[in-house]
Amino acid sequence: MTADHYFTAEPATPESRGRIEFTAAGRAYDLVVARGVFSAGRLDPGTAVLLRKADLPGAATTGNLLDVGCGYGPITCVLAGEAPGATVYAIDVNARARDLTVENAAALGLADRVRVSAPDEVPADVTFDEIWSNPPTHVGKAELHALMQRWLERLAPDGVAWVVINRNLGGDSLHGWLTSLGWDVARVASQRGFRVLRITRGAAGKTD
């Protein structure tokens, strides 16, 4: 017998809905959650640290933003709420998570600026001015590296990626690995065991 993971494509676990309330950038959010998605019992501590310590977009932000591993949509909803001039792409392999993100964005009046899809459904010609992620570390190191490499390659030349990762689940090794590939990586915060990384294109990370 195997149990669903939050990265299961089609969770078999009964949905069993609930709600999570949190505040980010002075705004209150009340989102629907359900079993079978990531951190259904509370706002994940890593996500909370990311939203508190990273530089959130603002009213002047435009372009395309990406939330990798959106879950039920807390990062997506905050990005769309803070940046009314931007389009937010939210991706997750978990179909239930995607449905919840759609529902939560609609409830907050953000649906017209949020594009929710499975990873393979993102148009190939879209690049991103900002990428945000609390990535799924439990998929394993090789899968995590493949995930990061896949989406960072879609970062615009002057774009920035914000990633939060548990120090004990590979935070420092991920930092070193990204640096070895030519990315400029800065640890902007370390709180509650989580690293917040700011990633931009270094000389070796720029596309020709």
C-alpha positions as CSV (number, residue, x, y, z in Angstrom):
1,M,0.0,0.0,0.0
2,T,1.3,3.4,-0.9
3,A,0.2,6.8,0.4
4,D,-0.4,9.9,-1.7
5,H,2.4,12.5,-1.7
6,Y,1.9,16.2,-2.4
7,F,3.6,15.6,-5.7
8,T,1.1,12.8,-6.7
9,A,-0.6,13.8,-10.0
10,E,-4.0,12.5,-9.1
11,P,-4.4,12.1,-5.3
12,A,-6.7,9.3,-4.2
13,T,-6.9,10.6,-0.6
14,P,-10.5,12.0,0.2
15,E,-10.5,15.7,-0.3
16,S,-11.6,16.7,3.2
17,R,-11.5,20.5,2.8
18,G,-10.5,23.2,5.3
19,R,-9.3,26.8,5.3
20,I,-6.0,28.5,6.1
21,E,-5.7,32.2,7.0
22,F,-2.4,34.2,6.9
23,T,-1.1,37.7,6.3
24,A,1.5,38.8,3.8
25,A,2.6,42.3,3.1
26,G,-0.1,43.6,5.3
27,R,-2.9,41.8,3.5
28,A,-5.1,39.1,4.9
29,Y,-5.6,35.9,2.9
30,D,-8.2,33.2,3.5
31,L,-7.6,30.2,1.2
32,V,-9.4,26.8,0.7
33,V,-7.1,23.8,1.3
34,A,-7.7,20.0,1.1
35,R,-5.9,16.8,2.0
36,G,-3.7,15.4,-0.7
37,V,-1.9,18.7,-1.4
38,F,1.2,20.2,0.2
39,S,0.9,21.6,3.7
40,A,-2.9,21.3,3.9
41,G,-2.9,21.8,7.7
42,R,-1.2,25.2,7.9
43,L,0.8,27.7,5.8
44,D,4.1,25.9,5.3
45,P,6.8,27.5,7.5
46,G,9.1,27.8,4.5
47,T,6.5,29.6,2.4
48,A,5.9,31.9,5.3
49,V,9.6,32.7,5.5
50,L,9.8,33.3,1.7
51,L,6.8,35.7,1.7
52,R,8.3,37.6,4.7
53,K,11.9,37.8,3.7
54,A,12.0,38.0,-0.2
55,D,11.3,41.2,-2.1
56,L,7.7,40.8,-3.1
57,P,6.6,42.5,-6.4
58,G,4.8,45.7,-6.2
59,A,2.3,47.9,-8.0
60,A,4.9,48.8,-10.7
61,T,5.7,45.2,-11.5
62,T,4.7,43.9,-14.9
63,G,5.4,40.9,-17.1
64,N,5.2,37.2,-16.3
65,L,5.7,35.8,-12.8
66,L,6.0,32.0,-12.1
67,D,5.1,30.0,-9.0
68,V,6.8,26.6,-9.3
69,G,4.9,24.0,-7.2
70,C,2.0,26.2,-6.4
71,G,0.1,23.9,-4.1
72,Y,-3.2,25.4,-3.2
73,G,-1.9,28.8,-4.2
74,P,-0.6,30.9,-1.3
75,I,2.4,32.3,-3.2
76,T,0.4,32.7,-6.4
77,C,-2.3,34.7,-4.7
78,V,0.2,36.9,-2.9
79,L,2.1,37.7,-6.1
80,A,-1.1,38.4,-8.0
81,G,-2.4,40.5,-5.1
82,E,0.7,42.6,-4.9
83,A,1.4,43.0,-8.6
84,P,-1.9,43.9,-10.4
85,G,0.0,44.7,-13.6
86,A,1.6,41.2,-13.9
87,T,0.4,37.8,-15.1
88,V,1.1,35.0,-12.6
89,Y,1.7,31.4,-14.0
90,A,1.0,28.8,-11.3
91,I,2.2,25.2,-12.0
92,D,1.9,22.0,-10.1
93,V,1.9,18.3,-11.0
94,N,-1.0,17.7,-8.5
95,A,-4.4,18.2,-10.2
96,R,-6.1,18.8,-6.9
97,A,-3.6,21.5,-6.0
98,R,-4.2,23.2,-9.4
99,D,-8.0,23.1,-8.9
100,L,-7.6,24.7,-5.4
101,T,-5.4,27.5,-6.8
102,V,-8.0,28.3,-9.5
103,E,-10.7,28.4,-6.9
104,N,-8.7,30.6,-4.5
105,A,-7.6,33.0,-7.1
106,A,-11.2,33.4,-8.3
107,A,-12.4,34.0,-4.8
108,L,-9.9,36.8,-4.4
109,G,-10.8,38.4,-7.7
110,L,-7.5,37.5,-9.3
111,A,-8.5,34.9,-11.8
112,D,-8.1,37.1,-14.9
113,R,-4.3,37.5,-14.1
114,V,-3.6,33.9,-12.9
115,R,-2.8,31.1,-15.3
116,V,-2.9,27.7,-13.7
117,S,-1.6,24.6,-15.4
118,A,0.5,21.4,-15.3
119,P,4.2,22.0,-16.0
120,D,4.1,20.6,-19.5
121,E,1.2,22.9,-20.4
122,V,3.2,26.2,-20.1
123,P,3.7,27.7,-23.5
124,A,7.3,27.1,-24.6
125,D,7.9,30.7,-25.7
126,V,7.0,32.3,-22.4
127,T,9.8,33.6,-20.3
128,F,9.5,34.9,-16.7
129,D,10.6,38.1,-15.1
130,E,10.3,36.5,-11.6
131,I,10.3,32.9,-10.6
132,W,9.1,32.0,-7.1
133,S,9.3,28.5,-5.5
134,N,9.2,26.5,-2.3
135,P,10.3,23.5,-4.2
136,P,9.4,19.8,-3.4
137,T,12.6,18.7,-1.7
138,H,11.3,15.2,-1.0
139,V,11.3,14.3,-4.7
140,G,15.0,13.6,-4.3
141,K,18.1,15.5,-5.2
142,A,18.2,14.6,-8.9
143,E,14.6,15.5,-9.5
144,L,15.0,18.7,-7.6
145,H,18.0,19.7,-9.7
146,A,16.2,18.9,-12.9
147,L,13.2,20.9,-11.7
148,M,15.3,24.0,-10.9
149,Q,17.3,23.7,-14.1
150,R,14.2,23.4,-16.3
151,W,12.5,26.5,-15.0
152,L,15.6,28.7,-14.3
153,E,16.4,28.4,-18.0
154,R,13.1,30.3,-18.6
155,L,14.2,33.2,-16.5
156,A,14.4,36.5,-18.5
157,P,17.9,37.9,-18.9
158,D,17.3,40.5,-16.2
159,G,14.9,38.4,-14.2
160,V,15.2,37.2,-10.6
161,A,14.2,33.9,-8.9
162,W,13.4,33.6,-5.2
163,V,13.6,30.1,-3.7
164,V,13.2,28.9,-0.1
165,I,14.6,25.6,1.0
166,N,15.2,23.8,4.3
167,R,18.9,24.0,5.3
168,N,18.7,20.3,6.4
169,L,17.1,19.2,3.1
170,G,19.8,20.5,0.8
171,G,19.6,24.3,1.1
172,D,23.3,24.8,1.2
173,S,24.2,22.2,-1.4
174,L,21.6,23.6,-3.8
175,H,23.2,27.0,-3.4
176,G,26.6,25.6,-4.2
177,W,25.3,23.6,-7.2
178,L,23.5,26.6,-8.7
179,T,26.7,28.6,-8.3
180,S,28.7,25.9,-10.0
181,L,26.4,26.2,-13.0
182,G,27.1,29.9,-13.3
183,W,24.1,31.4,-11.6
184,D,24.6,34.3,-9.2
185,V,23.1,33.1,-5.9
186,A,22.8,35.2,-2.7
187,R,21.4,34.0,0.6
188,V,19.3,36.9,1.6
189,A,17.8,35.3,4.8
190,S,18.2,32.3,7.0
191,Q,15.3,31.8,9.4
192,R,13.7,28.9,11.2
193,G,16.0,26.5,9.4
194,F,15.2,27.8,6.0
195,R,17.4,29.6,3.4
196,V,15.9,32.2,1.1
197,L,18.0,32.4,-2.1
198,R,18.0,35.2,-4.7
199,I,19.1,33.8,-8.0
200,T,20.0,35.9,-11.1
201,R,21.9,35.1,-14.3
202,G,25.7,35.3,-13.9
203,A,27.9,35.5,-17.0
204,A,27.8,31.7,-17.5
205,G,24.1,31.6,-16.9
206,K,23.2,34.1,-19.6
207,T,21.8,32.8,-22.8
208,D,23.3,33.7,-26.1
